[in-house]
């Protein structure tokens, strides 16, 4: 009898708020990469609707509103933590 292993990998939308605001933090988990990327696009649109603007004209990031920055928004597999290894 053969064993079948099915690996399910969630994808997480991460935000880099810059070193002054604590760096990387998870925003939301998704069942797949396409779902995460789609949500990322909607999230960026919502940020812009709510007053976030590019620091440099026509650059996608960083976005800024007053003293709040979004340096990057990335979708990564749940096995990857952009904060690095745990100590």
C-alpha positions as CSV (number, residue, x, y, z in Angstrom):
1,X,0.0,0.0,0.0
2,X,1.3,3.4,-1.0
3,X,1.1,6.5,1.2
4,X,0.0,9.7,-0.4
5,X,1.2,12.9,1.1
6,X,-0.5,16.1,0.2
7,X,1.3,19.2,1.1
8,X,-0.9,22.2,1.6
9,X,0.9,25.5,1.7
10,X,-0.8,28.7,2.8
11,X,0.4,32.1,1.5
12,X,0.8,35.1,3.8
13,X,0.6,38.8,2.9
14,X,3.4,40.5,4.8
15,X,3.9,44.2,5.3
16,X,7.2,45.9,6.0
17,X,6.4,49.0,8.0
18,X,10.0,50.1,8.2
19,X,12.4,49.9,11.1
20,X,10.7,52.7,13.0
21,X,7.3,50.9,13.1
22,X,8.5,47.4,13.9
23,X,9.5,46.0,10.5
24,X,7.7,43.0,9.1
25,X,4.3,41.9,10.2
26,X,1.7,39.5,8.8
27,X,-1.5,41.0,7.3
28,X,-3.5,38.0,6.2
29,X,-3.1,34.3,5.2
30,X,-4.6,32.9,2.0
31,X,-5.1,29.4,0.7
32,X,-2.9,30.0,-2.4
33,X,-0.5,32.3,-4.1
34,X,-3.0,33.7,-6.6
35,X,-5.4,34.5,-3.8
36,X,-2.7,36.3,-1.9
37,X,-1.5,38.3,-4.9
38,X,-5.1,39.3,-5.7
39,X,-5.7,40.4,-2.1
40,X,-2.4,42.4,-2.2
41,X,-3.6,44.4,-5.2
42,X,-6.9,45.2,-3.4
43,X,-5.0,46.1,-0.2
44,X,-2.7,48.5,-2.1
45,X,-5.8,50.1,-3.8
46,X,-7.5,50.5,-0.4
47,X,-4.3,52.1,1.1
48,X,-4.3,54.6,-1.8
49,X,-8.0,55.3,-1.4
50,X,-7.4,56.0,2.3
51,X,-4.7,58.6,1.6
52,X,-1.5,56.7,1.2
53,X,0.7,58.1,-1.5
54,X,4.0,57.0,-3.1
55,X,7.1,58.7,-1.6
56,X,8.6,58.8,-5.1
57,X,6.3,59.6,-8.0
58,X,5.1,56.5,-9.9
59,X,7.0,54.1,-7.6
60,X,4.9,51.3,-6.2
61,X,6.6,51.5,-2.8
62,X,7.1,53.0,-0.3
63,X,3.7,54.4,0.4
64,X,3.3,57.0,3.1
65,X,0.5,58.8,5.0
66,X,1.7,61.2,7.6
67,X,4.3,59.2,9.7
68,X,3.0,55.8,8.6
69,X,5.0,53.9,5.9
70,X,4.4,50.7,4.0
71,X,7.9,49.9,2.7
72,X,6.8,46.7,0.9
73,X,3.9,44.2,0.7
74,X,4.9,40.7,-0.2
75,X,3.1,37.4,-0.6
76,X,5.2,34.5,0.8
77,X,4.6,30.8,1.5
78,X,3.8,30.2,5.1
79,X,7.1,28.4,5.5
80,X,9.0,31.7,4.8
81,X,9.3,34.4,7.5
82,X,10.8,37.7,6.2
83,X,11.9,38.5,9.8
84,X,14.5,35.8,9.5
85,X,15.1,32.7,11.7
86,X,13.8,32.6,15.3
87,X,16.4,32.9,17.9
